[in-house]
Amino acid sequence: MGVDPIPRVSDTSFFIIFTDLDGTLLDHTTYRWKEAIPALDTCKRRKVPVVLVSSKTRAEMDLLRRSMSLTDPFISENGGGIFFPRETFGIPPPQAIAAPAQEGQKTLRDKGLWQWSLGLPYGDMVKGLQGLREELGWHARGFSDMSIEEISAFTGLDKESTRLATMREFDEPFVILDPQIPDMERLSEVAAKRGLKVTLGGRFYHLQGKNDKGKAMEKILTWYSGKHGRITSIALGDSPNDFPMLERADFPVLVRSGQEFRGLKEKIPGLKVTRQMGPKGWNTAVLEALNGRDEERTHD
Ligand SMILES: [Mg+2]
């Protein structure tokens, strides 16, 4: 723990971390986060909320955040839903509803979640994908077209984790099998005509409403700043669907992946790109942002 200085009493800024999961906090292939534990522990000790922001479902994320012993809000399905653990938030945030129970989730002995919905219903996405396919004449397959085995072959997740991944509420992940190099502009146009949006994650395209990770982050920031005043945000991600989040952050971090994003540093001033991939890169970047900020503040 030698890298982590004791927080200063004079440090009045309230940090919040917004982080993508796959390829960022979680290893792209193994889905593990062991290398990020030192920074995660630092966040817990300093009471820095770690808000998980993913294209994963509520069911997947609720399980994951418990495995990480996180009690902070989380953002599911590319900004479609924001969930607040009721164990932490006894009183619901304004306009929040009690998240409806989901099938197969009764075994969790918890108080449940409060929910804000920013996305459109999943049924609209399934219909939307059908419309896109018909108009473009492309061979695209969404989660709603695939068996558990087929999804599992794409993700490498086991059967139970895949089942949780199919419990979708706001966003339809899909693959395009033909054409091999799809015209993204055309795809976006056809989606926009239907009031929808296509984004690119680490493995899949995603069909969603006008919601995105950045807008959901904004909602949480506004809500927290009502209680804590000025907030310093750190956002970490590895894919284009994370960029709206990085654009809004005080400390934007691109966690290195196999992909190159030309011109991103010009588009997002102050962007830091990690040297290491996944949770290793995450760990270093978070500790640097938290400690670096402390260092700066000693000169106030
Ligand atoms: Mg990712």
Residues whose N, C-alpha, C, O or C-beta is under 5 A from the ligand:
A	BS01	MG	D20 L21 D22 G23 T24 G202 D238 S239
